[in-house]
């Protein structure tokens, strides 16, 4: 009864003592997707008082849950009082001052936990100094991916409570979840990381926090890494985040995940993870690559190339197996099922569902996805064997041919089908329809086809990238469509000439591919029809790349003169650009005709 009266008195006191100061305030709100975000309000006066009170709901919840636990489990009374969630009126034996704010309570909880794991007063950390460091970081206005530490920690706590099915209260999140505690320490360490601050930089306090957190919780986050708000490290053990890594808002990362580099190179060398991403247990993402928003990565994957927004990827090396369902936020849903994944190549939904549901429970996600692709692609190849002359050849497959000739017991038709499967699987199936071309004279790389100095020189691409996330996902496309369909490799080569990164290339390709209906013949081959490219490229490229609008429009129209490509670069795309130019001309003609008809109608009226 005393504790309940104490809580009522606390709530009454906080309600009466609100100072009503104006300025930026913090408000934690629940979204339509049942997740939590922190937003800023700056209404001032009575509105600011209202928002401040609502922001303190988290602190009042912690106090209420602490009182309830203290009643049921007296063993927790000392801990709860020591970290400021109980006051002396709740228990005469505990003489600790209660915390006045949510930020102070979290500072006391995390500093107590870290200091205890580090040997207490006799360890490497002074408990009082640690408390002051964390609390001062909470008071700082420094932003990390657009959020103050207070905003981010509040969103983190609510995210864990909402997403973790084993978590029932906010109190257990802040007291016991080491993923949450490690993020609080990282955010404090980041604000102590000032290595180049006018020659008097500070590094060692931040490194000490990193080192002690790694020893205590098994989570190693470099102080310079940037992490957004509403992030959950589930279980957290074994998570490694490198110096130049970034993690977007609303992301969930399971245990054993590494966001690392690929060697001893300096500079920007770690992954950049977007918003609302789910990264499965044991996944390794290596190198300065971009992982887009709403990406889902299956457990145990090894990601070495960029993954576009809205993709689902599994395997080692990771392969993109489909599109994340529209509207789904994997980081918030924390659902690793693949049954609802929209397939890349437009295969029947029944095949996708049956393949995954028939997989045994102990089969890994990557194995299920690989089997799904193997079954679907092999069946299509066998069915199309009668029209193999229309397909661009993959090159010689001597071993396979000799084996078929020697095996006289195999019927001729069956051997032919087998030969096609072997040929198509020998090389990256996304390279179809593109011939080997001579690099050409060096002078051809200095001038355009119009005799003017080239603005864009040729950038050579590696033809066989076995780590490409689309490798093996599509068949080679028919030679008849080599000029009016655009494969992933051709689009990538085209955009690389304009200075786009691999991440930008894959984002544009994936967005264009998703525009095609499931039954589209081009989608089956992983290609973008020229008319779809021409009509949609500008909007997508402006969103996904750093290209200016003039360059985007020139690419969509196939305008070689405006692009300024060298002869050496342009000869690889002349057929495609001719098709794009013809489509652009037809579109302009239709627009002009429609305009004339409207003008004629107006005159008649």
N, C-alpha and C positions, 0 to 999 in steps of 0.2 A: 504493500500500500504506500509506503514511504517513497519507493522508487517511482510509482505511477504519479504520485503528487508532484514529485520533483520534475518529471517530464512536462506535466501541465504547466508548472511554474516557469520552466525554461521556455516553453512555447509562448506563454503570455509575455514574458520578459522580452524576448526577441521581437515579438510583434509590436510592443510598445516602444522599443528603443531604436527602431529603424530611423536612420538619419535623413533619409529622403534626398541624399545628394544626387545631383544630376551627373550626366556623363555616360560613358560606355558601361553597360552592365551585361551580365552573363545569364543566359536562360537556357536550360536543358529541356528539350522538347522531344516527344515521341513522334516519329514520322508515320506516314501511311503504311509503310512496310514493317511496322512494329520494331523499328530500331531507333537509336537515339543519336541526336546531333546537338551541338552547341551553337547557338546563334547570338549575335550581338544586337543590342538595342540601345538607342541613344535618345530616348524621348524626353528625359529630364523630369524634374518635379515628382508629382505623385505617381506618374507612370514608372519612373525609375525605382521608386520605393516598391511598387508592385512587383517589378521584375526581379529586384534583389531578393525579396521574400521568396519568390518562386524558385530562384536559383538556390536558396538555402534549404529547399525541400530535401535535397540529398543529405545534408547534415542532420536535419531533424529525423530523417529515416534511420540514419546510422545510430543516433541516440536512442530512438525507440527500440530498434532491434537489439541494441546492446543491453537495455534494461530488461527486455524479455528473456534474453539469454542468461543474464545474471540471476534472474529469479529461478530459472530451471537448472542451471549448471553453475553452482557457486565456485567451482575451480577456476572459472574464467573471470571472476570478479577482479582479481588483482591486475591481470593483463588489461582488461577493459578500462579500469580506472587509470592505469599507468599511461595509456595512450590517449587519455582525455575523453573517453566516451562515457564515463561515469563521474560523478562528483562525490565529495566526501559525505554528503547527506545520504547517499545511497548505501554506503557501508562505512561504519565508523573506523574500521581497521585500515582503510585505504586513504591516505592523506596526499592525494595528488590534485593539482589544479585541473579543472576540466578544460578541454579545448574550446576555443571561442568560434572557430570557423571550420569548414570542411577541409580547407587547405592545411590548417594547423594539425588537425586530426590525422590526415594522411601523412604529413611530415613526421609526426611522432610515431605512427605505426611503422612506417618503412624504415626510419632511422633506428628504431628499437630492434627491428628484425635483422637489419644488416649488421648493426653493432654486435648483437648477440651471436650471430654466425661468425663474426670476426674476432671473437674472444672477449667481448664486452670491454670494460674499462682497461683491461690488460692487453687488448688486441692492437691492431694496426690503426684503428679509427677511434678518435675521441667522440663519444656519443653526443655530447653537447654541440661540438663543432659540426658533426654530421647533420644534426637536427637543424642548426642554423643555415647550413648550406642548402639543404632541401627547401626549407621554408622561404629563404630569400629567393630561390629560383621560382617558387610559386608567385612571389610578388613582382617578378620581373615582367616587363612589357615585351621582351624579346619574343618574336614569332618563330615557330617551326612549322613550315608548310602552311602558313596562314593562321596558326592558332597559338595562343598563349599556353603556358604550361597548365594553368588552372582549367582552361577550356578543354584541353586535350585529356587531362586526367579524369575529369568528370565524365566525358564521353567514353573513355576507356572502361571505367567502372561499370557504367550502364550497359555497354556492349557485352561485357563478359557475363553479366547477370542475365541478359536476354538470350545470348547465343549458347551458353554452356548448359546442357540439360541436367548436369550434375549439380548446378548451382541454384540454390533456392532463395538466398537473401543477398542484399548488397553488402552486409557485414562480412560474410565469409569471403567475398571477393577481395575486400581491402585488407583483411586479416591474414588470409591463407594462400591466395593465388599468386604463385611466384612469377607468372607471366606478367601480371599487373604490377607487382612490385618492381620487377626488372625494368619495365617501361618508365615507372616513376623515377627510378635512379638514372636511367638514360637521359630523361628530359632535364634532370638537374645537372648531370654531367655535361650535357650539350651547352648549357648556359654558363658553365665554367670553362668551356673550351674556347680559348681566345689565343691561338698560337701566333697570330700575326697582328696583334693589337698595338700598332705603333712602336714596335721594338720592345715593348714591355709585356709581351704576351704571356698568358698562363696556360699551362697544359697539364701539369702533374696532378693537380687536384682532380681534374676530370678523368685522367688515366687511373688514378687510385680508385675512384668510384667504379669505373669500368672493371678493374681487376677484382675488386672485392665482390661486386655483383656476380661476376663470372664464377668466382670460387663458391659463393653462397648459393646461387640459384642455377648454375650451369647454363647461363645465357650470356653470350658474348656480343655486345653491341658497341661498336666504336662510337665515341662521343660525337664525332662529326657527322654520323649518319643522320638522315632526316626522316622523321616518322610522323604521319598525320594523326588525326584524332579518331576515336572510335575503333582503335586497333585491338585485336585480341591475339595473344600468344597462348594457344591452348596446350596445356601440359608444359610447354616451353623448354623442357630439357633439350640441350643440344642445339638450340637455335644460334646461328652465327650471322651477324649483319656487318658487312664491311664498311670501310670509311666513307666511300662516296655513294653508298646505296641510298635509295629513297623508297619509302613505303607510303602509299596513298591512304586517304581516309577510308574507314569502313572495312579494312582488309583483315582477314583471319589467316594466321599462320600456325600450322601444327608443329609438333616437336620434331627435332632432327633436321630442320630446314636450314640450308646454307645459302646466303646471298653473298657470293664470293667473287674473287678475281680469277684470272686464268694464268697468272704467272707473276713475275717480279716487276712488271711495268709500273711506272708511277702515274700520277694524274687520275683522271676520271676512269675508273676501271671496274665498277660494280653495277649490279642490276638496278633498274628503275622500275618499280612496281606501281601500277596504277591504283585506282580506287575500286573498292568492293571486289577485291580479288580473293580467291580461296586457293591456298597452297597446301597440298596434302603432305602428310607425314613423310619425312625422309627425302623430300625433294631437294635437288641441288640446282641452283640457278647461277650460272657462272659467266662473268664478263660484263662489259658495259652494254647490256642489251635492254630493250624496253619490253615490259609486260603490260599490255593495255588494260583498260578498265573492264570490269566484269569478266575477267578470265578465270577459268577453273582448271587447275593443274592437278592431275591424279597423283596419288601417293607413289613415292619411289621414282619419280621422273627425274631425268637429267636434261635440263633446258640449256641449250647452247646458242640458240638463235631467238630473235624477237618473236613474240606471240602477240597477235593483234587483238584489239578490244572485242569482247564477246565471243572468244574462242574457247573451246574445251580441248585440252592437250594432255596426252599421257605417253609414257614410255621412256626408254633410254636408248638413243636420244629421243627427246620428246617429239611426237607427231601430233598435228592438229587433226582431230577426228570429227569435228563438227562445230556447230554454232550453239552457244549457250542460249537457252530459251529466252525470247524477248521479254524484257521486264524483270527477269530474275537477277538477283544480286547475290552471287555466290558467297561473297565475304560475310554477308549478313545471314543468309540461309544455312550456311555450313552443311551443304548436302552434296555428297560426292557421287550420287547415283548418275549413271549414264543413260538411263532408259529414255529420257526425254530429249536427248541431244539430237538436234537436226543435222542429218548427215551432210558432209561436204558435197558429195557428187550427185545428190538428188535420188539416192536409192530409195526403194519402198520403205516406209516407216515400219512395216511389219517385219522386214528383215533385220532392222536395227534392234527392235524390241525383242524379237525371238532370239537373236544372237546373244544379247546380254542376259536375258532371263534364263537361258539354258546354260549359261556359264556356271560352273560350280562355285560354291561360296568361298572356297579357298583359292580361287583363281584371281590373280591380281588384275587391277583395272587395265594396266597396259596390255596384258595378254588378251583380255576380252576385246579390247579395241582393235588389236592386231588381227585377231581372228575374224572380226567383223569385216575389216577391210579386205582380207585375203579371200574370204568366201565370196563377197560381192564382186570384186574385181575379176577373180578367176572365172566365175560363172558368166560374166559379160563377155570375157575374152573367148571362152569356148563357144558361146552362142554366135559370136561375130566372125568365127573362123572362115565361114564361106565367103566373106567380103573382105578378106585380109588385104587384097590388092589396093584398097582405098585408104589404107592406114599407112602413115609415114613409118618406114622401117626404123628399127632401133639400132641397127648395125649388125655386124657378124656375130654369130653365136656358134662358133665352130664345134665346141665340145658337145653342145646339145644336138647339133645336126648329125655329127658322127654317131652319137649314141642311138639316135633314131634309125639311122641307116643300118646299123649292126643288128638291131633288135628286130628280126624278121617276123617274130611271132605277133607283133603288135599290128592291128589293122591299120591300113593306110590313113583313113580319115581320122582315127584317134591319134596317130602319130603327128599328123599335120596340126591338130589342135594343140597338142602338147608343145610342138615347136613354137607356135605363136606365143604361148604363155612364157616359154623360156626367153624368147626374144624380147618381149615387152618388159620382162622383169629384170633384164640384164642391166638396164640403165635407169636413171631418173626419168620417170614417165612424164614429168612436167616439161621436158625439153623438146617435145615433138614439134615437127614442122619447121625447125630452125636449122639451117645448114651451116656447116663450118665455112667461115669466110676468111679469106686472106686479110691479114692486118693492114695491107695496103702500103703505099708509099708514105713516108713521113711528111712529104709536102702536102698530101691530101688532108692532113690533120690541121693545116694552117689556113685553108680557105674553104668557103662554102661552095655549093653547087652553082652559086650565082656570081662567083668570082670575087666576093667581098671577104674581108678578113673574118675568120671563124670566131664567134663568141664563145662557143662550147667545143672543147677538144674531146676526143674519144677516150672513154674510160673503159678499160678492159675488164670483163667479168670472168670469174671462174665458172666453167660450164658445168662441172659436176660437184655439187655441194651435198654430200651425203648427210649433212646435219640439217639440211633445209627442213622446216617443220611440215612442208607439203610433199616431201619426197615419198614416192610410192603411192600417193593418194589418188592419182588420176591416170587414165590411159593416154597414150599419145593421140593427138587429134588428127583428123583426116587432112591430107595435103591440100585438098580442095578448099579448106578454110584457112590456109596459112596467112592470107592477107586480110581476112575479115573477122578473124577471131584473135584475141590477144591472150597468150598464155602467161602464167605467173613469171616465168623467166624472161619473156620478152618485155613485159611491163616493168619488171625490176631493172632490166638493162636500160630501158628508155628513161626511167626516173633517175637512175644513178648518173646518167649523163648530165642531168640538171642539178646534181649535188644533193639529192635526197639520201637520207640514211637508210640502212636496211630496215629499221623499224618503221619508217615512214612508208617505204615501199610495200611492206607486208600489210600495213593498215589500209592503204588504198586498195590493194588487190582484194583483201578479205571483204571490205565494205561493198565493192563492186560485185563480187561473186554472190553476196547475200541478196542482191537485188534480183537475181535470176530466179524464176520459179523452179520448184523441184523437178518438174518435168522437162526443163529446158535441155535440149541436146548439148548445148555448149557447156552447161554446168557439169554434165557427166564427164566431160574431158577437162574440167578445171579451167575453162577459157571464158573470156569476156567478149561478147559480140561487139563489133566496132560501133554500132549504133547506140548500144547501152553505154559504152565508154564515152562517146561523144556527148551524149545528153546529160550524163551524171558526173563526169570526171571533175568539172570545175568546182562544184559544191563540195564534193568529198575531199578533193585535194586541198582546198582552202582550209578545211577543218583539220585534216590529218597531217599536213606538211607545212613547211615554211615558204613554199613557192608563192610568188606574187600572182595577182589575178591575171596580168597580161601573159605570163608564161603558161598558166593553167589553161587559159583560153586558146593560146596558140597550140598547145598539145592536143586539146579537144578537137580543134579544127584541122589538125594536120598541117599547120602553116610552117613549112620549113624555113621560109625567108625570115619570119618573125623570131623563130627560135635561134637562128644563127648557128646551126650544127655544122661541123666540118664535114667535108666529103666522106672522110673515113667513118664518121659516126652516122651520117644520114643514110648511107647505102644499106644499112641493116633494117631501115624502117620505111623505105620509099614506097613499097607496096601498101603497107599499113596506112601511111600518111595520105596516099592517093585515095584509099577507101574512105578515110576520115574526111578528107576534103570534099569528096563527092557527097557524102552524107550531109555535111555542113551546108553545101550548096542547095541540096534538096530541101533542107529545113528552112533555109532563108527564102527559098522560092515559095514554099507553102505559106510562110508567114506573110510574104508580100501579097500572095493571091488572096489570102483571108482578109488582109487589110484593104485591098482593092474592092472586094465584095462588100465589106462593111461600109466603105465610103459610097459605093454605088447605091446600097440600100438606103443610106441616110439621105442621099440626093433625091431618090424616088419618093421617100416619105415627105 
